[in-house]
Amino acid sequence: MIRCGGLSRAVPLCLLAAGLCGLAATQGHAQSAGSDLLGAIGDALSSAPAGSDERATLSGRIIQLIAAMTVLSLAPGLLVIMTSFTRFVIVFSMLRSALGLNQSPPNMVLTSMALFMTFFVMQPVFEDAWEGGVQPLMANSITEEQALMRVGEPFKLFMYANTREKDLALFRDIAARSEGRVPAEESAPAPQSAEDVGWRELVPAFMISELRRAFSIGFLIYLPFLVIDLIVASVLMSAGMMMLPPVLISLPFKVIFFVLIDGWYMLAGSLMESYLPLAGGG
């Protein structure tokens, strides 16, 4: 027994014992509070006695509801990483920078345009996921695990079709070495279908593939506007108007050039057509 007497070295031991007792009491109180909360929710939703099959089913439904709310909170991030939204919004932002416009079109307009173009391109994928996974789950013909797998299959096909083999091989090699196995290209041949690739390797590979394509398109968009800036700057310098900002003069020329070539029509059409043959996972 630890005695808290006059000895100075016994005081820290007493404090340590008191702290451990307080920590144990706090953990027990937290666990009891959590069980009391679940019990209160169960009492509010059902009058079945505790420990019965009906109360167990109700607790499972509560957990499923919490899991569904968690998935819905992650939906914006999933929209960004598993669809064509990333490519669209980056290209539109680089176009605005190439034109020299700071706030026009505003961010809300560009984001909304990229969002609805994403819905247009991804509609076959959404329909396959709805018909293959969500509708059978609502009809109670499949389990939640089967529904999750069926919903993910169309997105997996879409991402695999739009991912470079080089990017996919990079993450397969890193995953193999992190698990203590030999590099992926030595342990197994390159995947021939989306079923041969795991989500762990496919999602980041798809992201960097989309970023590479978006920046490549942005570079090609920048070139004609850069030529206009150089021409205007050369003309101003030859005229001796070195104090006049070239951007101020080139801005209307870049805008009218983009309008005359019907730039929005060409850009939006090219971006969507780059996905259309592969949107259905074919």
Backbone as a ProteinNet text record, in pm:
[ID]
protein_1_A
[PRIMARY]
MIRCGGLSRAVPLCLLAAGLCGLAATQGHAQSAGSDLLGAIGDALSSAPAGSDERATLSGRIIQLIAAMTVLSLAPGLLVIMTSFTRFVIVFSMLRSALGLNQSPPNMVLTSMALFMTFFVMQPVFEDAWEGGVQPLMANSITEEQALMRVGEPFKLFMYANTREKDLALFRDIAARSEGRVPAEESAPAPQSAEDVGWRELVPAFMISELRRAFSIGFLIYLPFLVIDLIVASVLMSAGMMMLPPVLISLPFKVIFFVLIDGWYMLAGSLMESYLPLAGGG
[TERTIARY]
85.6	0	88.7	51.5	127.1	74.7	158.7	119.4	165.4	73.2	104.5	146.7	264.4	312	394.6	485.5	566.9	683.3	711.3	822.8	793.5	892.1	871	862.6	934.5	931.7	803.6	725.5	598.4	488.5	508.3	404.9	384	491.8	467.1	397	427.7	360	211.6	178.3	37.1	-34.5	33.4	-25.9	-44.3	55.3	44.5	-70.5	-85.6	-195.4	-329.4	-337.8	-462.8	-495.6	-391.2	-414.8	-462.9	-403.3	-447.4	-590.6	-624.8	-763.1	-859.7	-819.6	-906.1	-922	-809.5	-817.6	-909.5	-898.2	-986	-1130.9	-1154.9	-1292.7	-1346.1	-1258.3	-1301.3	-1335.9	-1250.4	-1279.8	-1409.2	-1428.2	-1552.2	-1673.5	-1658.2	-1769.2	-1800.1	-1693.1	-1715.5	-1786.5	-1743.5	-1807.9	-1953.8	-1976.5	-2114.5	-2199.4	-2137.3	-2212.3	-2248.3	-2153.2	-2183.6	-2293.5	-2286.2	-2391.5	-2525	-2520.1	-2644.5	-2704.6	-2617.7	-2668.4	-2734.2	-2667.7	-2729.4	-2857.8	-2855.8	-2977.4	-3090.7	-3056.1	-3158.8	-3216	-3128.8	-3177.4	-3266.4	-3222.8	-3304.8	-3439.2	-3441.3	-3567.5	-3660.3	-3600	-3683.4	-3742.4	-3672.4	-3718.5	-3795.6	-3779.5	-3845.7	-3872.3	-3979.5	-4013.3	-3974.1	-3894.5	-3852	-3756.1	-3756.2	-3665.9	-3520.9	-3432.2	-3289.5	-3243.2	-3156.3	-3104.3	-3186.9	-3302.8	-3387.2	-3336.9	-3387.5	-3348.2	-3393.7	-3510.4	-3559.2	-3469.7	-3425.8	-3337.5	-3200.6	-3151.3	-3024.5	-3034.4	-3148.2	-3167.9	-3173.1	-3237.4	-3245.8	-3108.4	-3025.2	-2889	-2808.8	-2826.8	-2758.9	-2803.6	-2934.1	-2983.9	-2926.9	-2911.1	-2852.7	-2708.4	-2632.9	-2494.8	-2491.2	-2582.8	-2589.5	-2622.7	-2711	-2745	-2623.7	-2547	-2426.1	-2325.1	-2310.7	-2219.8	-2265.7	-2396.9	-2448.4	-2423.1	-2439.7	-2410.5	-2262.7	-2177	-2033.5	-2001.1	-2061.5	-2038	-2086.7	-2202.6	-2253.9	-2163.2	-2102.9	-2009.9	-1883.1	-1847	-1729.5	-1762.4	-1890	-1931	-1860.9	-1844.4	-1772.7	-1630.5	-1560.6	-1425.6	-1425.4	-1521.4	-1531.4	-1563.9	-1645.9	-1678.1	-1554	-1463.4	-1342.2	-1245.2	-1226.5	-1118.6	-1160.1	-1289.1	-1332.3	-1409.1	-1413.3	-1485.8	-1397.1	-1456.8	-1384.2	-1382.5	-1429.9	-1439.8	-1303.3	-1201.3	-1068.6	-1016.1	-1026.5	-975.2	-1050.4	-1181.1	-1261	-1227.5	-1225.3	-1208.1	-1066.8	-965.5	-829.1	-814.3	-870.7	-861.3	-931.7	-1048.9	-1121.1	-1044.1	-981.5	-903.9	-781.6	-715.3	-599.1	-641.3	-758.3	-808	-830.5	-887.9	-909.5	-776.8	-676.2	-544.8	-480.7	-499.4	-442	-506.4	-634.9	-702.1	-661.3	-606.4	-569.9	-683.5	-791.4	-906.6	-894.1	-903	-884	-1010.5	-1123.2	-1247.4	-1361.1	-1334.4	-1440.1	-1394.4	-1470	-1590	-1556.2	-1650	-1621.8	-1605.5	-1551	-1525.6	-1653.3	-1763.7	-1889.2	-1934.1	-1915.3	-1955.6	-1869.4	-1738.7	-1648.8	-1673.7	-1692.6	-1716.9	-1849.6	-1952.6	-2082.6	-2076.5	-2004.8	-1990.6	-1917.3	-1808.8	-1735.9	-1821.4	-1904.1	-1988.8	-2093.2	-2163.1	-2268.1	-2209.3	-2093.5	-2027.2	-1983.9	-1944.7	-1911.5	-2033.4	-2148.3	-2271.8	-2305.3	-2282.5	-2312.3	-2223.1	-2094.1	-2000.2	-2019.6	-2046.7	-2054.9	-2194.1	-2288.9	-2425.5	-2433.2	-2365.1	-2370.3	-2315.8	-2211	-2154.2	-2252.2	-2314.2	-2413.4	-2531.9	-2576.7	-2689.4	-2654.4	-2533.5	-2491.7	-2483.1	-2431.1	-2421	-2559.9	-2651.8	-2787.8	-2862.7	-2858.4	-2933.1	-2870	-2738	-2671.9	-2660.2	-2654.2	-2632.4	-2739.3	-2781.2	-2872.5	-3013.3	-3065.3	-3201.4	-3218.1	-3128	-3143.2	-3134	-3053.7	-3046	-3176.4	-3237.5	-3365.6	-3476.2	-3461.8	-3559.3	-3527.7	-3421.6	-3381.4	-3347.8	-3295.9	-3256	-3107.8	-3027.8	-2885.7	-2851	-2735	-2689.5	-2615.1	-2582.3	-2510.5	-2371.4	-2304.5	-2171.6	-2176.7	-2273.4	-2287.7	-2322.8	-2408	-2444.4	-2323.8	-2239.2	-2120.8	-2026.6	-2010.4	-1922.4	-1980.3	-2111.1	-2172.8	-2173.5	-2189.1	-2185.2	-2044.9	-1943.4	-1806.6	-1753.6	-1812.5	-1761.2	-1762.8	-1873.1	-1869.8	-1765.4	-1748.6	-1647	-1506.7	-1489.6	-1359	-1325.1	-1423.4	-1401.1	-1368.6	-1440	-1415.7	-1274.9	-1234.4	-1101.8	-991.5	-1013	-910.2	-892.3	-1002.6	-994	-924.9	-923	-864	-736.1	-671.6	-547.7	-432.9	-321.8	-204.2	-143.7	-92.3	-28.5	94.6	166.2	286.2	250.8	144.5	103.1	53.4	-19.9	-69.7	44.4	143.8	258.3	336.9	341.6	413	352.7	222.6	159.3	153.3	145.4	150.8	288.1	392.6	527.3	547.1	498	511.5	432.2	311.6	230.3	297.4	358.2	425.1	544.9	624.4	741.2	702.8	592.1	549	498	451.3	403.7	511.8	635.3	745.6	755.3	681.2	687.3	781.8	809	894	816.9	880.3	807.5	698.9	592.7	474	505.5	598	623.6	700	762.7	832.2	743.2	648.5	565.3	446.3	395.8	276.1	277.4	216.8	210.2	119.6	126	42.5	-104.5	-188.7	-331.8	-396.8	-481.8	-551.2	-692.4	-744.4	-878.8	-885.4	-996.7	-1012.2	-1022.5	-1069	-1081.5	-946.5	-839.6	-706.4	-636.7	-700.8	-639.9	-718.4	-647.1	-712.5	-740.1	-834.3	-867.3	-749.1	-665.6	-551.3	-457.2	-434.9	-346.1	-418.7	-546.5	-616.6	-651	-698	-743.9	-631.5	-516	-409.3	-352.5	-346.6	-298.4	-392	-522.6	-619.1	-605.9	-580.5	-567.5	-449.2	-332.5	-216.9	-227.9	-298.8	-323.4	-412.6	-514.6	-602.6	-528.4	-443.8	-367.2	-272.2	-209.5	-118.1	-192.3	-306.6	-382.5	-434.4	-478.5	-530.9	-422.9	-303.7	-195.9	-147	-151.6	-114.8	-212.4	-341.4	-441.3	-425.7	-398.5	-378.6	-259.5	-152.7	-36.4	-71.4	-146.1	-186	-279.7	-359.4	-448.3	-367.9	-262.9	-183.9	-110.5	-68.8	20.2	-34	-155.3	-200.7	-213.9	-256.5	-268.3	-130.9	-32.3	103.5	159.6	126.9	171.1	111.4	-14.7	-78.5	-10	23.2	94.2	229.8	302.8	433.9	422	323.2	305.1	271.2	180	141.1	258.2	336	452.1	556.4	579.2	676.3	630.8	502.6	449.9	462.1	432.2	441.1	585	677.4	818.1	869.7	832.4	875.9	815.3	697.4	634.4	682.7	768.2	821.2	728.9	622.3	528.5	561.3	679.8	726.4	658.1	599.8	532.2	390.1	339.2	202.9	204.5	129.9	131.1	78.4	154.1	105.5	-22.1	-39.1	-157.9	-284.3	-276.7	-392.5	-438.7	-345.1	-379.3	-414.3	-345.6	-368.5	-496.6	-549.2	-668.3	-787.3	-827.2	-941.6	-914.7	-789.5	-758.6	-771.2	-728.3	-740.7	-887.5	-965.6	-1107	-1179.2	-1155.6	-1225.3	-1175.2	-1048	-995.6	-1064.9	-1081.4	-1146.8	-1293.7	-1357.7	-1498.2	-1513.3	-1425.6	-1437.8	-1415.7	-1327.8	-1304.5	-1405.5	-1502.5	-1602.3	-1533.6	-1452.8	-1365.9	-1437.7	-1547	-1618.4	-1677	-1727.6	-1783.4	-1674	-1559.9	-1450.8	-1393.6	-1373.8	-1311.5	-1403.2	-1529.9	-1623	-1645.4	-1660.3	-1680.1	-1560.8	-1439.6	-1319.5	-1302.2	-1330.2	-1314.6	-1412.9	-1537.6	-1636.4	-1614.9	-1575.2	-1552.4	-1432.1	-1340.3	-1227.6	-1269.9	-1389.2	-1441.8	-1552.5	-1624.2	-1744.2	-1722.7	-1617.6	-1601.5	-1577.4	-1533.8	-1497.1	-1591.2	-1693.5	-1778.7	-1854.3	-1891.8	-1966.1	-1881.2	-1747.6	-1657.9	-1619.8	-1651	-1618.8	-1479.8
-119.3	0	123.8	225.4	348.7	445.7	490.9	584.3	724.1	817	955.8	1025.4	992.8	1050.3	1174.3	1200.1	1319.8	1304.1	1178.7	1158.4	1224	1297.6	1371.9	1279.3	1165.4	1077.2	996.4	992.8	921.3	1003.6	1134.6	1221.3	1195	1186.8	1155.3	1023.1	922.7	795	807.7	887.1	908	978.7	1079	1150.6	1061	973.6	880.3	783.6	731.5	638.6	707.4	832.7	906	934.9	965	990.6	867.4	750.7	627.5	593.9	615.2	590.1	682.9	811	906.3	871.8	826.8	788	669.4	570.1	452.7	492.7	582	626.6	702.8	785	861.4	769.4	666.7	571.7	497.1	455.5	385.4	474.8	601.2	694.8	718.6	727.2	747.3	627.5	506	387	378.8	408.6	404.5	511.5	630.5	736.7	695.9	629.4	584.1	479.8	383.8	282.5	342.9	442.5	509.6	584.2	645.6	716.8	621.6	508.4	410.1	355.7	335.1	286.6	387.1	515.9	619.5	626.8	615.9	617.1	496.7	381.1	262.3	273.3	331	348.1	444.2	545.8	642.9	584.6	488.6	433.9	303.3	236.2	106	81.7	8.6	-28.9	-172.5	-233.7	-372.1	-377.2	-486	-496.8	-509	-461	-467.4	-612.5	-641.9	-775.7	-861.8	-813.3	-891.7	-878.7	-968.7	-965.1	-836	-786.7	-663.6	-545.9	-539.8	-431.4	-444.8	-566.6	-586.3	-540.5	-571.5	-525.1	-373.3	-311.9	-166.3	-104.6	-162.3	-111.3	-121.1	-231.1	-243.6	-137.9	-107.1	-2.6	134.2	159.8	286.5	297.8	188.9	189.4	210	146.4	166.2	310.6	373.1	513.2	603	576.5	654.5	635.1	510.2	484.3	554.7	558.2	627.1	777.1	834.9	977.6	1006.8	914.7	932.7	929.8	836.5	828.8	954.1	1005.6	1127.9	1247	1251.8	1360.8	1352.2	1231.6	1213.4	1221.8	1239.8	1240.3	1347.6	1472.4	1571.8	1529.3	1470.5	1424.2	1310.1	1217.5	1108	1159.7	1264.6	1323.1	1377	1433.5	1492.8	1385.4	1280.1	1185.5	1071.1	1049	932.8	969	1095.7	1138.8	1230.7	1289.1	1378.3	1522.2	1548.5	1685.7	1752.8	1678.8	1737.8	1797	1722.7	1771.7	1895.9	1895	2007.9	2135.5	2129.7	2250.9	2306.8	2221.5	2270.5	2337.8	2279.1	2338.3	2473.7	2482.8	2610.8	2716.8	2679.3	2775.8	2823.8	2733.3	2773.6	2858.1	2833.1	2917.9	3060.6	3075.6	3209.8	3281.7	3208.7	3270.2	3307.7	3223.6	3254.3	3377.5	3396.2	3515.7	3641.3	3626.6	3742	3797.4	3720.8	3763.5	3706.5	3793.8	3749.7	3691.2	3756.3	3716	3690	3681.7	3660	3552.5	3444.2	3407	3377.4	3403.5	3377.9	3229.6	3201.4	3062.1	2979	3039.3	2965.3	2920.3	3006.6	2971.1	2858.2	2868.9	2764.4	2631.8	2637.2	2513.7	2450.3	2532.3	2479.1	2419.2	2485.4	2431.6	2297.5	2290.5	2164.5	2056.3	2094.7	1996.6	1937.5	2022.3	1971	1898.2	1940.1	1863.2	1726.5	1721.6	1592.5	1502.1	1557.3	1477.9	1426.8	1510.4	1470.1	1353.3	1364.3	1260.3	1132.2	1146.9	1031.7	970.6	1018.7	966.4	816.3	761	614	539.2	594.3	529.2	535.2	651.1	663.8	569.7	556.7	468.7	322.9	282.5	144.6	118.2	215.3	197.7	192.8	274.7	277.6	147.4	105.7	-12.9	-141.3	-143.6	-266	-281.3	-168.8	-179.4	-118.4	4.5	75.1	18.1	-0.2	-51.8	-191.9	-287.5	-418.4	-409.6	-317.5	-302.7	-248.8	-152.7	-99.7	-203.8	-297.9	-405.9	-523.8	-511.3	-616.2	-747.9	-738.4	-859.2	-890.6	-794.3	-816	-753.4	-789.9	-735.3	-603.4	-535.6	-409	-427.8	-538.4	-562.9	-585.1	-662.1	-683.9	-554.3	-472.4	-345	-253.2	-250.6	-165.7	-208.8	-337.8	-386.5	-354.2	-369.6	-343.7	-194.2	-110.1	34.7	78.2	16.1	55.7	4.5	-101.4	-158.8	-61.5	12.1	106	216.1	266.8	369	311.5	187.8	123.8	105.5	66	52.9	187.1	290.7	423.6	471.9	457.8	504.4	422.8	291.8	208.1	244.8	275.7	310.4	444	530.5	663.5	680.3	571.4	575.2	523.9	593.4	548.2	424.2	336.1	215.8	249.8	355	394.9	438.8	517.8	563.1	446.6	356.4	240.7	150.6	132.2	49.4	111	244	310.6	275	286.5	259.5	110.1	26	-117.5	-157.1	-94.9	-125	-76.4	44.7	97.6	12	-30.2	-113.5	-248.3	-305.8	-434.5	-422.6	-315.9	-299.3	-262.9	-191.2	-157.8	-279.4	-380	-503	-608.9	-572.4	-666.1	-763.9	-741.5	-829.7	-771.6	-849.7	-801	-698.9	-617	-519.3	-582.4	-505.2	-559.4	-613.2	-546.4	-593.2	-724.5	-762.2	-889.8	-999.6	-962.9	-1063.8	-1103.7	-1014.3	-1043.2	-957.9	-1006.6	-924.7	-803.8	-714.5	-595	-634.3	-562.9	-599.1	-583.6	-679.7	-678	-623	-607.2	-555.5	-484.7	-416.7	-342.8	-435.6	-559.7	-652.6	-692.4	-678.3	-716.2	-607	-491.5	-377	-347.4	-317.9	-281.6	-132.3	-96.9	44.1	123	61.1	131.5	184.3	107.7	151.3	233.6	203.2	264.8	411.6	443.4	579.8	682	665.9	766.3	768.1	652	651.2	728.3	713.4	789.3	939	977.8	1119.3	1182.9	1121	1183.1	1177.8	1078.6	1077	1192.8	1220.8	1333.3	1466.3	1479.2	1602.1	1622.5	1515.4	1528.4	1572.6	1511.8	1550.1	1692.8	1731.4	1866.5	1971.3	1948.3	2045.1	2044.7	1931.5	1927.8	2008.9	1994.6	2074	2222.4	2253	2392.6	2455	2379.3	2431.2	2464.3	2376.8	2402.8	2523.1	2544.5	2660.9	2789.8	2782.5	2901.6	2953.7	2864.8	2903.7	3016.7	3007.9	3117.8	3250.6	3248	3373	3429.7	3340.5	3388.3	3456.2	3405.1	3467.5	3606.6	3620.6	3753.2	3850	3804.2	3890.7	3934.2	3842.6	3877	3976.9	3959.1	4051.5	4191.6	4199.4	4330.1	4396.3	4319.5	4377.2	4427.1	4352.7	4396.3	4524.6	4533.6	4653.8	4775.4	4759.8	4870.9	4916.5	4821.2	4859.8	4929.4	4882.1	4947.6	5086.3	5109	5240.5	5331.5	5282.1	5363.7	5378	5300.7	5309.6	5200.7	5212	5110	5122.3	5236.1	5254.4	5200.5	5167	5114.3	4963.7	4909.8	4764.2	4688.3	4592	4515.2	4436.6	4392.1	4313.4	4396.5	4525.5	4611.8	4620.3	4612.8	4621.6	4484.5	4380.2	4247.1	4182.4	4225.2	4162.4	4164.4	4279.7	4275.7	4193	4190.1	4108.4	3959.5	3918.6	3777.4	3738.6	3827.4	3796.5	3783.4	3878.9	3873.2	3756.1	3720.9	3603.2	3476.9	3464.4	3346.7	3340	3455.5	3457.8	3423.2	3476.9	3454.4	3308.3	3240	3098.9	3007.7	3068.1	2991.7	2898.7	2962.1	2885.7	2798.3	2846.9	2765.7	2640.7	2655.1	2540.5	2437	2484.1	2392.1	2325.7	2404.5	2349.5	2249.8	2289.3	2199	2071.8	2086.2	1968	1874.8	1931.6	1847.2	1775.1	1843.8	1780	1665	1685.6	1579.7	1465.2	1494.3	1386.4	1300.6	1355.2	1274	1164	1176.5	1076.8	990.8	1040.6	973.2	827.6	792.7	650.2	560.7	618.5	538.3	557.5	642.8	676.7	556.4	466.7	350.2	234.8	258	152.2	56.7	92.2	1.2	19.4
0	0	0	-78.7	-87.9	15.7	104	208.4	172.1	178.2	145.5	274.4	321.6	445.2	421.3	509.3	499	404.7	361	270.4	137.4	86	-39.2	-158.8	-153.6	-270.2	-278.6	-175.5	-179.6	-243.6	-250.1	-307.5	-456.4	-540.9	-682.9	-704.4	-619.8	-636.9	-607.4	-509	-478	-592.2	-649.5	-761.8	-882.2	-909.6	-1021.8	-1002.4	-882.1	-854.5	-871.1	-823.1	-837.3	-983.5	-1061.7	-1204.4	-1277.3	-1247.5	-1311.7	-1275	-1151.6	-1110.2	-1181.1	-1195.6	-1266.5	-1412.4	-1477.3	-1618.3	-1637.1	-1550.1	-1560.6	-1540.8	-1446.2	-1424.3	-1543.5	-1609.1	-1727.2	-1842.9	-1867.3	-1974.8	-1947.8	-1825.1	-1792.6	-1809.8	-1773.4	-1789.8	-1937.2	-2023	-2166.4	-2227.8	-2189.3	-2243.5	-2199.7	-2072.7	-2025.9	-2090.7	-2118.5	-2186	-2328.5	-2398.5	-2533.8	-2535.1	-2442.9	-2436.8	-2397.7	-2306.9	-2269.5	-2386.6	-2471.3	-2588	-2686	-2715.3	-2804.4	-2745.4	-2612.5	-2549.8	-2556.8	-2542.2	-2551.9	-2693.4	-2793.9	-2932.4	-2958.2	-2907.1	-2925.2	-2855.9	-2735.8	-2665	-2738.4	-2803	-2873.8	-3001.5	-3064.5	-3191.7	-3176.4	-3065.5	-3049.9	-2902.5	-2877.7	-2741.1	-2709.1	-2796.9	-2774	-2656.1	-2581.7	-2465.9	-2509.4	-2424.8	-2454.6	-2464.3	-2561.7	-2582.3	-2674.3	-2717.8	-2807.8	-2951.2	-3039	-3179.5	-3246.6	-3208.7	-3270.1	-3233.3	-3106.1	-3065	-3134.2	-3154.6	-3225.2	-3369.3	-3434.1	-3571.3	-3577.2	-3479.9	-3475.7	-3456.5	-3373	-3354.4	-3483.4	-3557.2	-3686.1	-3784.9	-3784.4	-3873.3	-3836.9	-3707.4	-3663.8	-3713	-3701.5	-3749.5	-3901	-3974.1	-4118.6	-4153.6	-4073.7	-4097.9	-4077.3	-3972.2	-3947.9	-4061.6	-4108.4	-4219.7	-4346.6	-4371.6	-4489.7	-4481.5	-4363.3	-4347.2	-4369.5	-4326.1	-4348.7	-4497.3	-4571.1	-4715.8	-4785.7	-4745.6	-4806.7	-4779.3	-4661.9	-4632.8	-4717.1	-4761.8	-4847.5	-4995.2	-5029.2	-5169.1	-5252.2	-5203.2	-5286.6	-5321.2	-5223.6	-5253.9	-5354	-5341.3	-5437.6	-5577.4	-5585.1	-5714.8	-5782.2	-5704.1	-5761	-5807.8	-5727.5	-5755.2	-5846.8	-5868.5	-5944.9	-6071.5	-6108.8	-6227.9	-6311.3	-6414.2	-6504.1	-6455.2	-6334.3	-6284.7	-6276.3	-6235.7	-6217.9	-6347.6	-6455.3	-6583.5	-6629.1	-6615.3	-6661.5	-6585.5	-6454.1	-6375.5	-6389.7	-6405.8	-6424.4	-6559.8	-6664.4	-6797.9	-6802.3	-6741.3	-6739.8	-6661.7	-6553.2	-6476	-6553.7	-6623.6	-6703.1	-6822.5	-6877.1	-6985.7	-6937.4	-6820.5	-6767	-6743.6	-6695.5	-6676	-6809.3	-6912.4	-7043.1	-7104.6	-7081.9	-7132.5	-7056.7	-6937.8	-6857.1	-6775.3	-6760.2	-6682	-6541.3	-6441.5	-6303.5	-6241.8	-6263.2	-6197.3	-6294.1	-6420	-6519.2	-6617.8	-6628.5	-6551.9	-6406.7	-6315	-6173	-6144.5	-6027.4	-5989.2	-5984.8	-5943	-5936	-6074.8	-6173.9	-6310.2	-6363.8	-6345.4	-6395.3	-6324.3	-6192.4	-6118	-6157.6	-6174.9	-6215.3	-6355.2	-6445.9	-6581.1	-6579	-6502.2	-6491.5	-6427.2	-6330	-6261.5	-6355.5	-6432	-6519.7	-6640.6	-6687.4	-6791.9	-6739.4	-6612	-6551	-6544.2	-6505.7	-6504.2	-6644.5	-6746	-6883.2	-6926.6	-6896.1	-6937.3	-6856.4	-6727.1	-6638.7	-6632.1	-6709.5	-6701.3	-6727.7	-6830	-6845.8	-6724.9	-6661.8	-6544.4	-6428.2	-6408.2	-6300.7	-6323	-6447.7	-6475.6	-6448.7	-6488.7	-6461.3	-6311.4	-6236.2	-6092	-6027.3	-6076.7	-6019.9	-6050.1	-6176.3	-6214.6	-6161.4	-6150.7	-6106.2	-5956.8	-5882.2	-5739.9	-5652.4	-5683.2	-5593.5	-5602.1	-5723.3	-5737	-5678.4	-5704.7	-5638	-5485.8	-5433.9	-5289.2	-5232.5	-5301.8	-5256.2	-5264.1	-5358.3	-5370.6	-5278.5	-5196.7	-5102.2	-5170.6	-5292.5	-5364.2	-5349.1	-5300.4	-5276.1	-5141	-5089.5	-4962.2	-4984	-4873.6	-4883.2	-4942.3	-4905.1	-4959.9	-5110.6	-5157.8	-5302	-5373.7	-5312.9	-5374.8	-5386.3	-5283.8	-5287.5	-5398.7	-5416.2	-5522.4	-5660.7	-5676.7	-5806.6	-5839.4	-5738.7	-5762.7	-5802.5	-5744.6	-5774.7	-5907.3	-5961.7	-6086.8	-6204.8	-6232.8	-6346.3	-6329.2	-6207.8	-6183.9	-6201.7	-6162.2	-6177.8	-6325.6	-6405.3	-6549.2	-6612.7	-6571.8	-6626.7	-6593	-6468.5	-6428.5	-6494.9	-6505.6	-6568.9	-6715.8	-6784	-6925.8	-6948.1	-6847.6	-6862.4	-6781.8	-6746	-6669.1	-6753.9	-6750.2	-6823.8	-6759.2	-6841.7	-6789.7	-6706.3	-6745.9	-6671.8	-6530.6	-6517.5	-6384.8	-6300.1	-6361	-6287.3	-6242	-6328.8	-6291.6	-6177	-6171.6	-6062.7	-5927.4	-5914.3	-5785.2	-5755.4	-5856.9	-5831.7	-5779.2	-5831.6	-5784.2	-5640.9	-5610.8	-5474.6	-5375.8	-5415.2	-5326.3	-5301.1	-5405.5	-5388.8	-5295.6	-5311.1	-5225.2	-5082.4	-5064.2	-4928.4	-4853.2	-4925.4	-4863.5	-4852.2	-4889.6	-4878.7	-4992.3	-5099.8	-5215.4	-5319.6	-5424.5	-5532.6	-5613.5	-5695.5	-5776.1	-5860.3	-5887.3	-5953.1	-6091.3	-6165	-6300.6	-6302.9	-6188.8	-6182.5	-6125.6	-6038	-5973.3	-6058.5	-6141	-6219.4	-6344.6	-6452.1	-6574	-6555.1	-6650.8	-6645.7	-6647.7	-6574.8	-6569.7	-6706.4	-6740.5	-6867.8	-6857.9	-6737.9	-6718.5	-6584.5	-6562.8	-6437.5	-6317.3	-6338	-6226.1	-6169.3	-6249	-6203.3	-6123.4	-6109	-6040.9	-5914.7	-5807.4	-5682	-5675.5	-5588.3	-5570.5	-5518.4	-5438.1	-5379.9	-5486.8	-5592.7	-5699.1	-5805.4	-5829.2	-5940.7	-5915	-5795.4	-5769.3	-5780.5	-5713.4	-5732.6	-5872.6	-5939.7	-6078.2	-6169.7	-6148.7	-6227.8	-6202.2	-6077.9	-6045.2	-6115.6	-6110.1	-6174	-6325.8	-6379.7	-6523.9	-6565	-6486.1	-6515.4	-6503.1	-6402.8	-6386.6	-6504.5	-6550.3	-6663.2	-6789.1	-6816.2	-6935	-6923.2	-6804.4	-6786.2	-6809.8	-6758.3	-6778.5	-6922.9	-6988.6	-7130.5	-7214.1	-7187.1	-7259.2	-7226.7	-7099.9	-7062.4	-7131.7	-7150.4	-7222.9	-7367.1	-7432.6	-7570.8	-7580	-7476.3	-7476.3	-7458.7	-7380.5	-7352.9	-7476	-7565.2	-7674.3	-7762.4	-7818.2	-7905.5	-7832.1	-7706.8	-7631.3	-7596.8	-7576.7	-7553.4	-7677.4	-7794.9	-7919.9	-7933.5	-7897.2	-7904.5	-7808.7	-7689.1	-7593.5	-7648.3	-7711.3	-7766	-7880.2	-7966.5	-8079.3	-8028.5	-7934.4	-7880.3	-7809.4	-7732	-7663.4	-7762.7	-7871.3	-7972.4	-8041.6	-8072.8	-8138.3	-8046.4	-7920.6	-7826.2	-7807.7	-7800.2	-7785.4	-7910.1	-8027.7	-8150.7	-8166.5	-8107.5	-8112.4	-8001.1	-7913.1	-7805.4	-7687.2	-7680.6	-7568.6	-7465.9	-7406.8	-7313.2	-7177.6	-7144.4	-7017.2	-7018	-7134.2	-7144.4	-7123.7	-7027.6	-7004.6	-7127	-7177.3	-7293.9	-7265.5	-7140.3	-7107.4	-7126.7	-7099.9	-7113.7	-7258.7	-7352.5	-7495.2	-7552.1	-7505.9	-7563.5	-7514	-7399.2	-7343.2	-7437.7	-7493.8	-7586.2	-7711.1	-7758.7	-7876.8	-7844.7	-7726.6	-7689.5	-7672.4	-7613.9	-7594.2	-7727.7	-7818.7	-7947.6	-8031	-8016.2	-8085.9	-8037.9	-7905.8	-7849.9	-7890.4	-7901.4	-7941.2	-8088.7	-8173.6	-8317.8	-8356.2	-8286.3	-8318.3	-8247.1	-8175.8	-8100.3	-8000.8	-7914.9	-7826.3	-7726.7	-7667.7	-7569.6	-7634	-7753.9	-7826.2	-7853.7	-7901.7	-7935.4	-7810.7	-7705.3	-7585.3	-7515.2	-7494.8	-7426.5	-7508	-7638.9	-7722.2	-7720.1	-7727.5	-7728	-7594.8	-7484.8	-7354.3	-7336.3	-7375.5	-7357.3	-7454.4	-7577.9	-7674.8	-7636.6	-7558.3	-7515.6	-7418.5	-7360.2	-7267.6	-7327.2	-7428.3	-7473.7	-7514.8	-7589.6	-7624.3	-7503.9	-7391.4	-7276.5	-7159.5	-7175	-7060.6	-7009.5	-7097.2	-7053.7	-7010.2	-7004.4	-6960.9	-7071.8	-7199.3	-7306.8	-7360.6
[MASK]
++++++++++++++++++++++++++++++++++++++++++++++++++++++++++++++++++++++++++++++++++++++++++++++++++++++++++++++++++++++++++++++++++++++++++++++++++++++++++++++++++++++++++++++++++++++++++++++++++++++++++++++++++++++++++++++++++++++++++++++++++++++++++++++++++++++++++++++++++++++++++

